[in-house]
Amino acid sequence: MENEEVSWTICQECKGRGKKSRGLSNKVKLHYQMALDQFEKTKDKGTPPIRPKGHQHSCLNCSGSGLLRSASPPVADKENYPHVAIIGGGIGGVALAVACLHRGIPFTLYERDTNFEARSQGYGLTLQQASKAIEGLGIFSLEEGVISTRHLVHTTAGKVIGEWGIRKWIPSDAKTFQKRTNIHISRQSLRLALLKQLGGQDAVHWGHQLVDFKESEGDAINLRFQVNGEMKSYKADLVVGADGIRSSVRRLLIGEDISPLRYLGCIVILGICPLSALEGITSPLLDSATVFQTANGNERMYMMPYTSDSVMWQLSFPMPEEEAKALSAQGPQALKEEACLRTQWHNPIPQILAATLEAQISGYPVYDRELLKSELLAKEGKVTLIGDAAHPMSPFKGQGANQALLDALTLARGISRGCRAASQWRKAGVRESVLNEFESEMLERSASKVKDSAEAAQFLHSEIVLHEGDEPRGRCLKKKDT
């Protein structure tokens, strides 16, 4: 399906989950009942058997998206669902708003920036697992998305020491294999596509800086924001922090001392270069379908298609934290000079960096945080976190936006399931009805991504990156571990 001016509602056959259970076979049911009977005969000694779950299969009614076309968006069901205050209008926050809209869950989306263009979020991301998740958000094609079909690894002299992707194994038209490829897109393009689902940018409460929140009478949460120098108050039944690695919601919820920012020992410099700026330069690496990286065991350059006619580059290298902060603070000119100085390597890397405008360059030290424990989130019953606010990670595995999208869709589905009309969730509480299960799944799913991303910050700037082999860097480490 192509994107159109269309509204969506959840598929009633799968309840918006995109999957349906096949149920349990009689044999499985019998085995479970026998184990349960045996457990009860021992007068509840030992471990009770776990009730088996039926295998999931894609819902045919909605082709696995969980959505069906609708004449108009569902009307928010304020009587049965909690009102959700979403703090942060980035990828994760807007995705959650979209998923709530489709399910008739009332929400308000707050963003501290004064408008869409206020802060640069224009650098690129790679949709991996989330390629399927965006269909669950009503986006069936990304007009600005670029599909890569080849990935190369070079030494600084240009020798290829690794290659993988569809074009290596199955030479063919890339479009035939879209389901098995990564999609590269700018953050702002994806964010805009999500905002379109909400009816445009007016769906966001811009210029709202969260000050604090606390439970008020009647079991609601009272939120206070600074807006144009004034204090404004709002109420909600559930607060979701989607406000990034320096999340205000997280700080208010669990404090900064418990799991502070953790410096990963390197700095990243980013740039975007239009192919039209590279006059007279031809290279098979610039075919808008190739991702390549070049490394020497210290510096590492990663370059991917940004749009069909531009590329994004990411240079990273180890640097003491204070030096990295100082370099970042000096601004684009100093960052560009540092990048050019360190990458007099094979073509077309020097030419691309030289042609990149300073206005399209930024840089920052790389941080993450230690993994959260579920009990830290559970201390505040009606507040939770998603995306970088919950599990920030380094950019080196390309998982930040992917996990945020999955978080958003999973939470909305959890609210829809746990707060349905017959659930009596107000009596049990939204934490018991939704949040405990959601946070357990989110933290378990993202844990390996945080760990792998932190490890990548180390091995991508070491001799390991020069390992020869047609596989992603670091996979050789996993083989040694096993």
Rosetta blueprint (number, residue, H / E / L):
1 M L
2 E L
3 N L
4 E L
5 E L
6 V L
7 S E
8 W E
9 T E
10 I E
11 C L
12 Q L
13 E L
14 C L
15 K L
16 G L
17 R L
18 G L
19 K E
20 K E
21 S E
22 R L
23 G L
24 L L
25 S L
26 N H
27 K H
28 V H
29 K H
30 L H
31 H H
32 Y H
33 Q H
34 M H
35 A H
36 L H
37 D H
38 Q H
39 F H
40 E H
41 K H
42 T L
43 K L
44 D L
45 K L
46 G L
47 T L
48 P L
49 P L
50 I L
51 R L
52 P L
53 K L
54 G L
55 H L
56 Q E
57 H E
58 S E
59 C L
60 L L
61 N L
62 C L
63 S L
64 G L
65 S L
66 G L
67 L E
68 L E
69 R E
70 S E
71 A L
72 S L
73 P L
74 P L
75 V L
76 A L
77 D L
78 K L
79 E L
80 N L
81 Y L
82 P L
83 H L
84 V E
85 A E
86 I E
87 I E
88 G L
89 G L
90 G L
91 I H
92 G H
93 G H
94 V H
95 A H
96 L H
97 A H
98 V H
99 A H
100 C H
101 L H
102 H H
103 R H
104 G L
105 I L
106 P L
107 F E
108 T E
109 L E
110 Y E
111 E L
112 R L
113 D L
114 T L
115 N L
116 F L
117 E L
118 A L
119 R L
120 S L
121 Q L
122 G L
123 Y L
124 G E
125 L E
126 T E
127 L E
128 Q L
129 Q L
130 A H
131 S H
132 K H
133 A H
134 I H
135 E H
136 G H
137 L H
138 G L
139 I L
140 F L
141 S L
142 L L
143 E L
144 E L
145 G L
146 V E
147 I E
148 S E
149 T L
150 R E
151 H E
152 L E
153 V E
154 H E
155 T L
156 T L
157 A L
158 G L
159 K L
160 V E
161 I E
162 G E
163 E E
164 W E
165 G L
166 I H
167 R H
168 K H
169 W H
170 I L
171 P L
172 S L
173 D L
174 A H
175 K H
176 T H
177 F H
178 Q H
179 K H
180 R H
181 T L
182 N E
183 I E
184 H E
185 I E
186 S E
187 R H
188 Q H
189 S H
190 L H
191 R H
192 L H
193 A H
194 L H
195 L H
196 K H
197 Q H
198 L L
199 G L
200 G L
201 Q H
202 D H
203 A H
204 V E
205 H E
206 W L
207 G L
208 H L
209 Q E
210 L E
211 V E
212 D E
213 F E
214 K E
215 E E
216 S L
217 E H
218 G H
219 D H
220 A L
221 I E
222 N E
223 L E
224 R E
225 F E
226 Q E
227 V E
228 N L
229 G L
230 E E
231 M E
232 K E
233 S E
234 Y E
235 K E
236 A E
237 D L
238 L E
239 V E
240 V E
241 G E
242 A L
243 D L
244 G L
245 I L
246 R L
247 S L
248 S H
249 V H
250 R H
251 R H
252 L H
253 L H
254 I H
255 G L
256 E L
257 D L
258 I L
259 S L
260 P L
261 L L
262 R E
263 Y E
264 L E
265 G E
266 C E
267 I E
268 V E
269 I E
270 L E
271 G E
272 I E
273 C E
274 P E
275 L H
276 S H
277 A H
278 L L
279 E L
280 G L
281 I L
282 T L
283 S L
284 P H
285 L H
286 L H
287 D L
288 S L
289 A L
290 T E
291 V E
292 F E
293 Q E
294 T E
295 A E
296 N L
297 G L
298 N L
299 E L
300 R E
301 M E
302 Y E
303 M E
304 M E
305 P E
306 Y E
307 T E
308 S L
309 D L
310 S E
311 V E
312 M E
313 W E
314 Q E
315 L E
316 S E
317 F E
318 P E
319 M L
320 P L
321 E H
322 E H
323 E H
324 A H
325 K H
326 A H
327 L H
328 S H
329 A H
330 Q H
331 G L
332 P H
333 Q H
334 A H
335 L H
336 K H
337 E H
338 E H
339 A H
340 C H
341 L H
342 R H
343 T L
344 Q L
345 W L
346 H L
347 N L
348 P L
349 I H
350 P H
351 Q H
352 I H
353 L H
354 A H
355 A H
356 T L
357 L L
358 E H
359 A H
360 Q H
361 I E
362 S E
363 G E
364 Y E
365 P E
366 V E
367 Y E
368 D E
369 R L
370 E L
371 L L
372 L L
373 K L
374 S H
375 E H
376 L H
377 L H
378 A H
379 K L
380 E L
381 G L
382 K L
383 V E
384 T E
385 L E
386 I L
387 G H
388 D H
389 A H
390 A L
391 H L
392 P L
393 M L
394 S L
395 P H
396 F H
397 K H
398 G L
399 Q L
400 G H
401 A H
402 N H
403 Q H
404 A H
405 L H
406 L H
407 D H
408 A H
409 L H
410 T H
411 L H
412 A H
413 R H
414 G H
415 I H
416 S H
417 R H
418 G H
419 C L
420 R L
421 A H
422 A H
423 S H
424 Q L
425 W H
426 R H
427 K H
428 A H
429 G L
430 V H
431 R H
432 E H
433 S H
434 V H
435 L H
436 N H
437 E H
438 F H
439 E H
440 S H
441 E H
442 M H
443 L H
444 E H
445 R H
446 S H
447 A H
448 S H
449 K H
450 V H
451 K H
452 D H
453 S H
454 A H
455 E H
456 A H
457 A H
458 Q H
459 F H
460 L L
461 H L
462 S L
463 E H
464 I H
465 V H
466 L H
467 H L
468 E L
469 G L
470 D L
471 E L
472 P L
473 R L
474 G L
475 R H
476 C H
477 L H
478 K H
479 K H
480 K H
481 D H
482 T L
